[in-house]
Amino acid sequence: MKLLAVDTTEDSCSVALGIDDEMRWRFEIAPRRHSELILPMIDELLGEAGLDVQQLDALAFCRGPGSFTGVRIATGVIQGIALGADLPVAPVSTLAALAQGAWRTRGAEQVLSALDARMGEVYWARCLLQDGRMVIRGAERVDKPDAVGSQAEGCWGIGSGWGAYPGVLQQQATGIPAARILGEWRIHARDVASLGLAALLAGETVAAEEALPVYVRDNVAVKSVRS
């Protein structure tokens, strides 16, 4: 199986190419340079592997929540490639990708992922390991840090939300010691690729036109107005 994955959600920009059990990647912390870097990174990885886009089995991307601009960049790039090469797409939650990184590097099986959503809020979700794949339990939410509700005994905390509001989140998500908080962690495309490959094998991919961003903040606002 051959799958290309991208992430431009936060200040990092990364691309990964999974070929069966082999993984190649590019990763760079590059605020506001995602549009400049993402396509050359893709070309480099494909060239290094001696592959054309048409030889891929699928694509994956971080579909949000996160930076609106970053999520739109990843969505646009993947939609363009998918349409041109007629490839299926696996949209991957940024929060699940963060949790997958915690499992890959720390062996964490329960994770509370939190991204800094700006405006004094965080995107967050609780993720559990299921057959080697981090799965969101419940819903992805956006809340003030002091409104995050979770009994998190046995969990790890990961993501920029923990870096921005460590004390508040640790107080709310009781049960996570400081040693289990990875507040400087950034999403890596290799974890997006792992989740994308699992989605491909499970038949959970979509067509290019259905590979849409998920902002969460907009969804919450709509629900509030309707209620």
Secondary structure, 3 states (H helix, E strand, C coil): CEEEEEECCCCEEEEEEEECCEEEEEEEECCCCHHHHHHHHHHHHHHHHCCCHHHCCEEEEEEECCCHHHHHHHHHHHHHHHHHHCCCEEEEEHHHHHHHHHHHHHCCCEEEEEEECCCCCEEEEEEEEECCEEEEEEEEEEECHHHCCCCCCCCEEECHHHHHCHHHHHHHCCCCCHHHEECCCCCCHHHHHHHHHHHHHCCCCECHHHCCCCCCHHHHHHHHHHC
